[in-house]
């Protein structure tokens, strides 16, 4: 079973912010598969089909590792090697995506929390660029604001490409996906 985890912040206050790109992807994957979210045994909600569990932590971004640790503790037959973590990156241009099998947190507090709580940086991840032609500093203000409406079509195209990438990843694994989508 693959765990597809989108990072973001809970609540309507944050639902349209750039920092919730991971949640947007999970919402799209769940909707395409006509699934429904359920409360998890810990700080997360999930939807599930035969192959995947689609997860949104209910912790704030900086505590994402707590939620993922709850998941792995409850589903003890699943390991960090079954994870794909989807997160935003302010240092990558909007539209660029990058799949990776491991690595550092790159300054992302959600990833930092996951690496700390799992005690490993070996898990698949998908970085989504959110840098646009907008004032991006201070970064904590930039990520907690929505994109202007003029970006809606570009964002829809990015989401479509990401969904294609994740579907490809589920069929062919991380190496082939990196070769075809990075």
N, C-alpha and C positions, 0 to 999 in steps of 0.2 A: 504494500500500500504506500503510495506517495503522499506526502503531506505538502500541500501547496499553501504557503503562508504569505499573506499580504500584510505589510506593515502600514500602520497609520495610527491616528488618534481617535478614540471613541467619542460619540456624541455629535449632535447636529451642528454645534459650533464649528467643528473641524471638518465636516463631511466633504466640503468642496475645496478644501485647501490642497496645495501642491504636495504637502507631506502625506496625504492620503492616497497617493497614486496606487500604492500596493492594494489598498482596500477596493479601489475602483476596478482593478483587474480581477480580484476575487469575486466581486459582485457580478461582473460580466460573465465569468466562467460559470458561476452558479446559475445565473439566469439562462445562459445558453443550454445548460443541461436540465433545466426545469426542476432544480433542486430547491429545498427550503433550509434556511438556517435553523439550528437548534442550539440550546445552551450546552456548553461543554462541561466537563468535570474539572473545572479550574477557571482561569481568567481568559476564556476564549469562547467564541461561537464557531460553529462549523456546519458544513453541508457535505454530504458524502454520496459517492456512487460506488460501483464495484472496484474501481481502480484507485481513486483518489479521495482524500479528505481536503476540503478547501477551508482554510482557517483565517479568521480575523481575531487577533488578540483584543481583549477588552481592557487591557492595561494601556497606559499612555506609551507612546513610541519608545521613550527612554527606558521602559521596563519590559520591553518585548520578550526578553530572555526568560522572565518569570513565567509568562504564559506558555512559551514553547517548552520549558522544563516541565510544567504541569502536564502538557500533552504527552511528552515522552515518558513521564513517570506513570501516567494512567495506562497508556498503550505500550506496555513494556516489550512487545514484540516488534516495535518500530524504533529505529535509531536515527541519529542525526544524519546518517547516510541516505535516509529516505526523504530528506527535506529539500524543498526549493523555496527560498526566502526571496520575496519580491519587495524591493524598496526603491525610494527615490534618491537621486544624487544631484546636488546643486552644482557640482563641478563638471557635469556632462551636459552637452546641449540637448534641448528638448528634441525628441525623436530618435536619439541614439539609445540603443540598449546593449547590454553586455551580460552574457551568461558566463559564470565562473564556477569551478568546483570547490574553491577554497580561497583563502586570502585574509588580509587584515580587515579591520573595520573601516578603514579609509576615512576616519573622522565621523562616521555615522553613528550616532548614539544608540539607535535601535540595534544595529549589528554588534556594537560594542557590548551591549547587554546580553545578546544571544551568545556571543563567544565566551563571555564571562560565565554565564549560568550553565552552559553546556560543557565548558572547559575544553572546547575545540573550535578551530576555525575551518574544519573540514566538513562542509555542507554546501550543497549547490545553492547558487544565488543568482538573481536577475536584477541588475542595476538598471534603473530607468532615468535617463537624463531629464532634468526639469529646468535647466538654465535657458532663459529666454532673453530677448532684448529689452529687459526691464531692470530697474535698480534692484540688485540682488544682495545688497548689504544694508544692514546686518542680516546675516543669513537666517537667524531664528525668526525674524519678521517676514522675510521673503517666503519661507516654506509654509508659514501659517496663514498665508493669504491665497485666495483663489486666483487662477489665471484670468486675465480679462476675457470677455466674451469673444473678442476677435480671434482667440486661440482655439475656440471650440472645434473647428474642423480639423485642425492639426492634431489636437488631442485625440479626437475620434480615430484618425488615421494611425496614430501611435498605438492606441489601445488595440486596434484591429491587428497590427503587426505583432504586438506582444502576444495576443491570443494565438495567432498562427505559430509563433515561436514556442509557446508553452505546449500546444498540441503536438508539434514536431518533437519537442523534448520528451514528452511522454511516450512517444513511439520509438525514438532513436537514441535517447540518452544525451548526456551533457556534451561529449566530445563532438559528435556530429552537429549538434545544435550550435555550439560555439563556432564551428566552421561555416555554418550557413546563415547565422543571424548576427554575429558580432561585427 
